Structures are given as C-alpha cells and as structure tokens.
Amino acid sequence: MNSKKILCVIPSRLGSTRLARKALLPIQGKPMVRWVYENALRCKALTKVVVATDADEIAEAVKAIDGNVIMTSPHFLKGTDRVAWVAEQFPEMDVIINLQGDEPFIKPSMLDQLLVPYLNGEDPDMATLAYPMQDGDYHNPGIPKVITDVNGNAIYFSRSPIPYFIEKVPVNVFHHMGVYAFRREFLKTYAALPESPLEKAESLEQLRAIENGYKIRVCLTEEKTLEINTPEEYARAQQFVYEV
C-alpha cells in the first residue's frame, strides 16, 4: 500500500519563446494547461495536483474547472525554482513531481512508472522518464537523449547523438521526457545549486544534478507522448488521439 504523499506541481507561464502563450493555446478546444492538469488528476498515486503560475490568465483557466492554483513570483528563472517554492508550502509531502506544462498528453500510467522507485521504497534523489528512441530522432538536437548505467541511473543527457559509434554494437539510447520526481529534501538541495557549465552548454537543467555528483534514476515507459514546443508540434496536437 502506498504510504507516500506525492505532490505534482505543473509550472506554467506565458513567456514561452518558441511558441507564444502556449499554455493557453487551445488543443482540440481546451487550453493546453488544462490538458496537463486533468491528465495528472487521473493518476491515483498523486496526493495533490497544483498549477504554479505567475499569470492571472493561466490561473483563471485552471480555476474555471475548480482546479488548484498557486500564484508565484514572476522572477523565477526556471520551472524547477517555481516547483521548489511551491513544495515549501506543503511540508507533509514526501515526493514532488515537476510536470512540465507542455506535456498535454501525459498519461497516468507514465506518472505511475515515474513513481515506481519511490513506491518500492528506494527513494532516489531524483527520477525522470524516457522511452525508446524513434527512427530519425537520434540526430535531432531538439530531442534530448539519455544513456544509463546498468542500474538504470543516467550517465549523461545530450542534444547531440550519444554515444558516438566507432563500432556498431547494441546500446540503449533513450528519448528523454522532461518530467521529474524529487525526494523532498533533495529538491531543496537541487534548487539551491548554481547553474552548471554543462547545463548551460546543453540547455538541459537536469545536467546540474549529474555535474554535482548526484544520481538520476531513469524510469522507462514504452509509450511516447507529444511534447508541444513548436508551431509544427502544436499543429500535430490538433489531430493527436489521446488514449488513457
């Protein structure tokens, strides 16, 4: 029986650079942020789901369905900073999920898979999701790749193709999904760490943990989702068939 209290925070803002105001863009008639929120609510392992935003318009869209919203400072530079601040308001929670607001088609089963180590009593500092690489994605810098050690911990994340194959041998390279779970105390530690050189170089904030010697458990899902970052992905979302 699950005795962990799990908080899912969805950081959401209007200032997206690649796709303006994407949190409020309608997908099949519903704002993107509501897709994320409602799909997270379907995960029975979660104790509470909240949207963290500094935008009144986003808050109103969530409150329209009686959703939970916490208003945060507009000065947070990264979503994780916003999530860490919200987590402080819920000291009873054991595990904190950072669910990006551009994952409208996240499935409850994916969040269950992310939580497996914690529900099994392992309590890793941090965990994330990944799924098998699709044909054509390996050389796409818009798709972060991750390789793991034999224990399922991340060795490295990169926008570049990793590894470099001098010899063609079977290697598991996964497509990383930007959803994270944190042991409560580690989230506080992680948020206090300064940006690291590799994090800045790749624009992948999870590298901050690895560069400082912490481990990230990579939990695998066989399914893929559609993350919305570009106008092309947004167009595809209008025809995406979501199945729980």
C-alpha positions in Angstrom: 0.0 0.0 0.0 1.3 3.4 -0.9 2.1 5.5 2.2 4.0 8.2 0.3 2.4 11.6 0.0 3.1 12.9 -3.5 2.6 16.4 -4.8 2.5 17.1 -8.5 3.3 20.7 -9.5 2.7 22.0 -13.0 4.8 25.1 -13.6 3.1 27.2 -16.3 4.0 30.6 -17.7 3.0 32.8 -20.7 6.5 33.8 -21.7 7.4 30.9 -24.0 10.0 31.8 -26.6 9.3 29.2 -29.3 5.6 29.2 -29.1 4.0 32.3 -27.7 1.4 31.9 -24.9 1.4 28.2 -25.4 -0.1 27.3 -22.0 -3.4 28.9 -23.1 -3.3 27.7 -26.7 -6.4 25.6 -27.4 -5.8 21.9 -28.3 -8.9 20.3 -29.6 -10.9 23.1 -27.9 -9.2 23.0 -24.5 -6.3 25.2 -23.2 -3.0 23.2 -23.0 -2.6 23.8 -19.3 -6.0 22.1 -18.6 -5.0 19.0 -20.6 -1.9 18.7 -18.4 -3.8 19.3 -15.2 -6.7 17.0 -15.9 -4.5 14.1 -17.1 -2.3 14.4 -13.9 -5.5 14.2 -11.8 -6.2 10.8 -13.3 -3.1 9.4 -11.7 -4.4 7.8 -8.5 -0.9 7.7 -6.9 -0.9 11.5 -6.6 -2.0 13.1 -3.3 -2.4 16.6 -4.8 -2.0 18.4 -8.1 -1.4 22.1 -8.4 -0.6 24.6 -11.2 2.1 27.1 -10.3 2.0 30.3 -12.3 2.6 34.0 -12.2 -0.1 34.7 -14.9 -3.6 35.6 -13.9 -4.9 34.3 -17.3 -3.5 30.8 -16.7 -4.8 30.8 -13.1 -8.3 31.7 -14.4 -8.2 28.9 -17.0 -7.5 26.4 -14.2 -9.9 27.8 -11.7 -12.6 27.6 -14.3 -12.6 23.8 -13.7 -12.2 24.3 -10.0 -8.5 23.4 -10.3 -5.8 24.1 -7.7 -3.6 27.1 -8.5 -0.8 28.7 -6.6 0.4 32.2 -7.7 4.2 32.5 -7.7 6.7 35.3 -8.3 7.4 36.3 -11.9 11.1 36.4 -11.0 11.7 32.6 -11.0 14.1 31.8 -13.9 13.3 28.1 -14.2 10.3 25.9 -13.6 12.1 23.9 -11.0 12.6 27.1 -8.9 8.9 27.6 -9.0 8.2 24.0 -8.1 10.7 24.1 -5.2 9.0 27.2 -3.8 5.6 25.6 -4.0 6.9 22.5 -2.3 7.7 24.6 0.7 4.0 25.3 1.1 3.3 21.5 1.5 5.8 20.2 4.2 3.8 17.0 4.5 4.7 15.8 1.0 7.4 13.2 0.6 7.9 13.3 -3.2 7.5 16.2 -5.6 6.8 15.8 -9.3 7.7 18.6 -11.7 5.3 18.1 -14.6 6.1 20.5 -17.5 3.1 22.4 -18.8 4.0 21.4 -22.4 3.1 17.7 -21.9 -0.7 17.9 -22.6 -0.9 14.2 -23.4 0.9 12.8 -20.4 -0.8 9.5 -19.3 -1.5 8.5 -15.7 0.4 5.2 -16.4 3.5 7.3 -17.3 3.4 9.0 -13.9 2.9 5.7 -12.2 6.1 4.4 -13.9 8.0 7.5 -12.8 7.0 6.8 -9.2 7.9 3.1 -9.1 11.2 3.6 -7.3 9.6 5.7 -4.6 6.6 3.4 -4.1 9.0 0.5 -3.8 10.9 2.2 -1.0 14.1 3.1 -2.9 13.8 6.9 -2.5 16.3 8.0 -5.2 17.2 11.7 -5.1 15.6 12.3 -8.4 13.9 10.3 -11.2 12.8 11.0 -14.7 11.1 9.3 -17.7 12.4 8.1 -21.0 11.2 5.9 -23.9 12.9 4.1 -26.8 14.4 6.3 -29.5 12.3 6.6 -32.6 13.8 6.4 -36.1 15.1 9.8 -37.2 15.2 11.2 -33.7 18.8 10.4 -33.0 20.3 13.3 -34.8 17.6 15.8 -33.9 19.0 18.4 -31.4 15.5 19.2 -30.3 15.2 15.8 -28.8 17.3 15.2 -25.6 18.9 11.7 -25.4 19.9 9.9 -22.3 22.1 6.9 -21.7 22.1 4.9 -18.5 24.4 2.7 -16.4 23.5 -0.9 -15.6 21.5 0.2 -12.6 19.2 2.5 -14.6 20.9 5.7 -13.5 21.6 8.4 -16.0 25.2 8.7 -17.2 24.6 11.7 -19.5 21.8 13.7 -21.2 22.6 15.4 -24.5 21.1 17.1 -27.5 23.9 15.6 -29.6 23.8 11.9 -30.7 25.3 9.8 -27.9 27.2 7.7 -27.9 29.5 8.1 -30.9 29.6 4.6 -32.6 33.0 3.6 -33.7 31.7 0.1 -33.7 28.0 -0.8 -34.2 27.1 -2.6 -31.0 23.7 -2.7 -29.2 23.4 0.3 -26.9 20.2 1.6 -25.2 19.8 5.2 -26.1 16.5 6.7 -24.9 14.4 9.7 -25.7 14.2 11.8 -22.5 10.9 13.2 -21.3 11.0 16.4 -19.3 9.1 15.2 -16.3 10.9 14.7 -12.9 10.3 13.4 -9.4 12.3 14.5 -6.5 12.8 13.3 -3.0 11.6 16.2 -0.9 14.8 17.1 0.7 16.8 16.8 -2.5 14.6 19.2 -4.3 15.6 21.8 -1.9 19.3 21.0 -2.4 19.0 20.9 -6.2 17.2 24.2 -6.4 20.0 25.8 -4.3 22.7 24.6 -6.7 24.1 27.2 -9.2 23.7 26.6 -12.9 26.4 24.3 -14.0 28.6 24.6 -17.2 27.1 21.5 -18.9 23.6 22.7 -18.0 24.3 26.0 -19.8 26.1 24.4 -22.7 23.3 21.9 -23.5 20.4 24.0 -22.0 19.3 20.9 -20.1 18.9 21.7 -16.4 19.0 18.0 -15.2 22.7 18.1 -16.0 23.2 20.3 -12.9 22.5 17.2 -10.8 24.9 14.9 -12.6 27.6 17.5 -12.7 27.4 17.9 -8.9 27.7 14.1 -8.4 24.0 13.2 -7.8 22.2 10.3 -9.5 19.1 10.5 -11.6 17.1 7.3 -11.9 15.7 6.8 -15.4 12.3 5.1 -15.4 11.3 3.6 -18.7 7.9 3.8 -20.5 7.2 2.0 -23.8 4.9 4.8 -24.9 5.7 8.1 -26.4 3.9 11.4 -26.0 3.7 14.6 -27.9 5.5 17.5 -26.2 4.5 20.9 -27.5 7.4 23.3 -28.2 7.0 24.4 -31.8 4.2 25.5 -34.2 4.6 22.2 -36.0 4.1 20.2 -32.8 1.1 22.4 -31.9 -0.4 21.7 -35.3 0.1 17.9 -34.8 -1.6 18.1 -31.4 -4.9 19.1 -33.0 -5.1 15.6 -34.6 -3.4 13.7 -31.7 -5.6 10.8 -30.4 -5.2 10.6 -26.7 -5.9 7.2 -25.1 -5.7 6.7 -21.3 
